[in-house]
Amino acid sequence: MKTCVIGDIHGCLESLTSLLDMVVDKADTVVFLGDYIDRGPKSQQVITTLLQLKKTTGLHLVFLKGNHEFMFHNYLTGADRSIFLRVGGLQTLHSYSISPDQGGNLLHCLPSDHRYFFESLVLTHEDRHGIYVHAGLQPGVHLSKQTPDWCLWVRDRFIRSSFDFGKPVIFGHTVFPEPLMESNKIGIDTGAVYGGRLTALLLPDMEFIQVKGEKHHPFPYSL
């Protein structure tokens, strides 16, 4: 059984469709590491593509939550609107034809299948090949006790750790010019939305498959 892991998409629809064409017949499970939305112009279309993939293939698809999906949900519900628009959220609103001037609970502005998609995202996934998470894990803490703060937001405290989680941890969130390869972790966010590449990792083959990104934002960003 083979697993394909795909890094941060950030509304880069053309890169996503190109990559999917190259990997869908190579694995039984596809794990998406989150950050499907924001910064790139086609967030809504990216989600539609992922939902269509679920309908039309026999693949086992796993959709992890990224910090940008977390911020989007908070924005839509009105729980926190302080940061979303500053980190590329305006592009996501435009793709859903939502005005930033609209108030109240905006979840109803999403198609029902999109709303269910965002509400059903998970923080972690594990199989025989590895552990999958958007940002990272807290060393010494069981997978069942990992918190959203670590899974969605952590950077250096995880990246600099040599802790052995028992399996390699495959993650996104932090951009590297090339995939980060260490004994305990593999980082595959290679900055598609900044003009880098969108990266997939095939396991257990340890084969990287990449397509050109789209450069919709200058680098660096902090989130």
C-alpha positions in Angstrom: 0.0 0.0 0.0 1.5 3.3 -1.1 0.8 6.8 0.3 1.1 10.1 -1.6 1.4 13.2 0.6 0.8 16.7 -0.9 2.0 19.9 0.5 0.5 23.4 0.9 -1.7 24.4 -2.1 -2.8 27.9 -1.2 -5.3 28.4 -4.0 -2.9 27.4 -6.8 -5.4 25.4 -8.9 -3.3 24.9 -12.0 -0.4 23.5 -9.9 -2.7 21.2 -8.1 -4.4 19.8 -11.2 -1.0 19.3 -12.8 0.3 17.4 -9.8 -2.8 15.3 -9.4 -2.4 14.1 -13.0 1.0 12.9 -12.1 0.3 11.1 -8.8 -3.3 9.8 -8.6 -2.4 6.4 -10.2 0.7 5.9 -8.0 -0.8 5.5 -4.6 -3.7 4.0 -2.7 -4.0 6.8 -0.1 -3.5 10.5 -0.7 -2.9 12.8 2.3 -3.2 16.5 1.9 -1.4 18.5 4.6 -3.7 21.5 4.7 -3.5 25.2 3.7 -5.7 24.6 0.6 -6.8 28.2 0.6 -5.6 31.9 0.9 -3.1 34.0 -1.1 -3.7 32.2 -4.4 -6.8 33.3 -6.4 -8.7 30.0 -6.7 -9.3 28.7 -3.2 -13.0 27.8 -3.9 -12.0 26.0 -7.1 -9.3 24.0 -5.2 -11.8 22.7 -2.7 -14.2 21.8 -5.6 -11.4 19.9 -7.3 -10.6 18.0 -4.1 -14.3 17.1 -3.5 -14.5 16.0 -7.1 -11.5 13.8 -6.6 -13.2 12.1 -3.7 -16.3 11.4 -5.8 -14.5 10.1 -8.9 -11.7 7.9 -7.6 -11.4 4.9 -5.3 -8.5 6.5 -3.4 -8.5 6.8 0.3 -8.3 10.6 0.8 -7.2 12.3 4.0 -7.6 16.0 4.4 -5.7 17.6 7.3 -6.5 21.0 8.7 -4.0 23.9 8.2 -3.8 27.1 10.1 -5.4 28.9 7.2 -8.5 26.7 7.3 -8.6 27.4 11.1 -8.5 31.2 10.5 -11.1 30.9 7.7 -13.6 29.1 9.9 -13.0 31.7 12.7 -13.6 34.5 10.2 -16.8 33.0 8.8 -18.3 32.3 12.3 -17.2 35.7 13.6 -15.1 34.2 16.3 -11.9 36.1 15.2 -11.7 38.4 12.2 -8.5 40.2 13.3 -6.0 38.4 11.1 -7.5 36.4 8.3 -7.6 39.2 5.7 -4.0 40.1 6.4 -2.7 36.7 5.5 -4.3 36.2 2.1 -7.9 35.7 3.2 -9.2 38.3 0.9 -8.5 36.2 -2.1 -10.4 33.3 -0.6 -13.4 35.5 0.1 -13.3 36.7 -3.5 -13.3 33.2 -4.8 -16.5 32.5 -2.8 -18.0 35.8 -3.8 -18.1 36.9 -0.2 -17.6 40.6 0.5 -15.3 41.6 3.4 -17.9 44.1 4.4 -20.5 41.4 5.2 -21.1 40.7 8.9 -22.6 38.0 11.0 -22.1 34.3 10.6 -21.1 33.7 7.0 -20.9 29.9 7.0 -24.2 29.9 5.0 -22.3 31.6 2.2 -20.4 28.4 1.4 -21.9 25.5 -0.6 -23.0 22.8 1.9 -20.4 20.3 0.7 -17.6 22.9 1.1 -18.9 23.8 4.6 -18.8 20.1 5.5 -15.3 19.8 4.1 -13.9 22.6 6.3 -15.7 21.3 9.4 -14.5 17.7 8.9 -10.7 18.4 8.6 -8.5 16.4 11.0 -5.3 17.5 12.8 -3.2 14.3 12.3 -3.1 11.1 10.4 -0.9 8.0 10.8 -0.3 5.0 8.7 2.5 2.4 8.4 4.7 4.9 6.5 4.6 7.9 8.8 2.7 10.5 10.8 1.2 13.4 8.9 0.4 16.9 10.3 0.3 20.4 8.9 2.9 22.2 11.1 4.5 19.8 13.6 4.2 17.8 16.8 5.1 18.4 20.4 8.0 16.1 21.3 7.2 13.6 24.0 3.4 13.9 23.7 1.3 11.1 22.4 -0.4 11.7 19.1 -3.8 11.5 20.7 -2.9 14.4 23.0 -1.4 16.8 20.4 -2.9 20.3 20.5 -4.0 22.6 17.7 -1.4 25.1 18.7 1.3 22.6 17.8 -0.4 20.9 14.9 -1.3 24.1 13.1 1.2 26.7 14.1 4.5 25.4 15.4 7.8 26.0 13.5 11.2 26.1 15.1 10.4 24.2 18.3 9.4 21.2 16.2 11.9 21.6 13.3 14.9 21.9 15.6 13.8 18.9 17.7 15.6 15.5 17.2 12.8 13.7 19.1 12.0 10.3 17.6 8.3 9.9 17.1 8.7 6.3 16.1 7.9 7.1 12.4 8.9 10.1 10.2 6.7 13.1 10.6 5.7 14.5 7.2 4.6 18.2 7.5 4.0 21.4 5.6 3.5 25.0 6.8 7.2 26.1 6.9 8.6 26.8 3.4 11.8 25.3 2.3 13.5 25.8 -1.1 13.9 22.0 -1.3 12.1 19.3 0.8 13.6 19.1 4.3 14.9 15.6 4.8 15.9 14.5 8.4 15.8 11.2 10.2 12.7 12.1 12.2 10.9 14.5 9.8 10.2 15.5 6.2 9.0 19.0 5.3 7.4 19.3 1.9 6.0 22.9 1.7 8.2 24.2 -1.1 6.3 27.5 -1.6 4.0 26.9 -4.6 2.2 30.2 -4.0 5.5 32.1 -3.9 6.6 30.8 -7.2 8.4 27.8 -5.8 7.0 24.3 -6.4 4.1 22.2 -5.3 5.5 19.0 -3.9 4.2 15.4 -3.5 6.0 12.7 -1.6 5.4 9.0 -2.5 5.9 6.6 0.4 7.5 4.2 1.1 9.4 4.9 -2.2 10.7 8.2 -0.9 10.0 9.7 -4.3 9.4 13.4 -4.7 7.2 14.7 -7.5 7.0 18.4 -8.1 5.3 20.9 -10.4 5.9 24.6 -10.9 4.1 27.0 -8.5 2.3 30.2 -9.5 3.9 33.1 -7.6 0.8 35.0 -6.3 2.6 36.5 -3.3 6.1 37.7 -2.5 8.1 35.7 0.1 8.5 35.7 3.0 5.3 35.6 5.0 5.1 34.8 8.7 2.0 32.6 8.6 
